[in-house]
């Protein structure tokens, strides 16, 4: 796989009601040998909780954050689709389209 540079921005948010902590992770991944080949993934994750109560709320809150995040990104023209596309899949796809990018 070709080497790439990853710049990551982390945003953490906490439910004031029950204390669950979530993360929004924005990356910029660009190939070192072809900086025009770029992936901008955005991930949402449950990180931890400050409470032992209301764990049933985690999925409900994540859906609410996900809806807000999708609306925010699409309103700015940043989100193309919601997938499970990984950085590894990105690198494989880049090499498939441009085999010269593969490291010897």
Secondary structure in CASP SS format (residue, H / E / C, confidence):
PFRMAT SS
TARGET T0000
AUTHOR 0000-0000-0000
METHOD secondary structure of the structure
MODEL  1
X C 1.00
X C 1.00
X C 1.00
X E 1.00
X E 1.00
X E 1.00
X E 1.00
X E 1.00
X E 1.00
X E 1.00
X E 1.00
X E 1.00
X E 1.00
X E 1.00
X C 1.00
X C 1.00
X C 1.00
X C 1.00
X C 1.00
X E 1.00
X E 1.00
X E 1.00
X E 1.00
X E 1.00
X E 1.00
X E 1.00
X E 1.00
X E 1.00
X E 1.00
X E 1.00
X E 1.00
X C 1.00
X C 1.00
X C 1.00
X C 1.00
X C 1.00
X C 1.00
X E 1.00
X E 1.00
X C 1.00
X C 1.00
X E 1.00
X E 1.00
X E 1.00
X E 1.00
X E 1.00
X E 1.00
X E 1.00
X E 1.00
X C 1.00
X C 1.00
X C 1.00
X C 1.00
X C 1.00
X C 1.00
X C 1.00
X H 1.00
X H 1.00
X H 1.00
X H 1.00
X H 1.00
X H 1.00
X H 1.00
X H 1.00
X H 1.00
X H 1.00
X H 1.00
X H 1.00
X H 1.00
X H 1.00
X H 1.00
X H 1.00
X H 1.00
X H 1.00
X H 1.00
X C 1.00
X C 1.00
X C 1.00
X C 1.00
X C 1.00
X C 1.00
X C 1.00
X C 1.00
X C 1.00
X C 1.00
X C 1.00
X H 1.00
X H 1.00
X H 1.00
X H 1.00
X H 1.00
X H 1.00
X H 1.00
X H 1.00
X H 1.00
X H 1.00
X H 1.00
X C 1.00
X H 1.00
X H 1.00
X H 1.00
X C 1.00
X C 1.00
X C 1.00
END
